[in-house]
Amino acid sequence: MELSVYNIEGKDTGKKVKLSDEIFGIVPNEHVVYLDVKQYLANQRQGTHKAKERAEVSRSTRKLKKQKGTGGARAGSMKSPLFKGGGRIFGPRPRDYHFKLNKKVKSLARQSAIAAKVQSGDVTILDAVAFAAPKTKAYLAMLKAFSFDATKSLLITPEVNQNVVLSGRNIPKAKVSTAADLNTYDLVNASKLLITEAALQAIETSFNK
C-alpha cells in the first residue's frame, strides 16, 4: 500500500511512502479497540461521587407521629429515604474505576485503530510540519488546505514541537500528539489523521518491537 506525501500547503510533493501490510493491512479488531477506549475513559474518572445515606443525614431523630391510631403508615425518623431530605438508598460511594489491560492488547488496539483509518482513506502523510512561531492562523491554514478545518483532526509528529502544539491548541476540533504518546481513543475520536513521514517511521518501529 502506497500513499502520496503532501506539504503543509496541501500540495503533492511527488513522493510516495510504502506502508507495511503487516501493520496497516490487518483486519481491525473492534473488540480490543472497545476495551482500550473503555479503559482510557474509565481511567479519566475521579470517582469522588458520594451521596449521604440515612445514617449520615443530619436531621431530627424525633418520632414524627404516634405509632398507632393515625390511619397512616408508621414513621419513626425524618432521615428515612421515604421523606424529602432523607438519606438515599444505595447511593453512590467513592470508588476507583481504573482497570488494567495487557500491553499486547493495548498495542493491538492502537494498531487496529490506525489500520482502520488507513483502510478507510482517512490518513494524510505530510513531509514535515514546522512553524517559525506559534501561530493559530498558520495551523488553521494547513487544515484548510486539506479541507479538515470543520472536522476532527489529529496531527501526529515524531517529537514534541512547541510551536506546532501552541499553534493548534486553540482550535476546538484539532489535536496534536507525538507518535510515542499515541492512544487508541485519540485515533478513534479523530475523523482525519495527519501523519508526518518521520512520525510514520516511529509508529512502524513501535509496532515492529
Secondary structure, DSSP 8 states (H G I E B T S, - for coil): -EEEEE-TTS-EEEEEEE--HHHHSS---HHHHHHHHHHHHHHH---------TTT-----S-SS-SSSSSS-----TTSTTSTT---TT------------HHHHHHHHHHHHHHHHHTT-EEEES----SS--HHHHHHHHHHTT-TTS-EEEEESS--HHHHHHHTTSTTEEEEESTT--HHHHHH-SEEEEEHHHHHHHHHHHT-
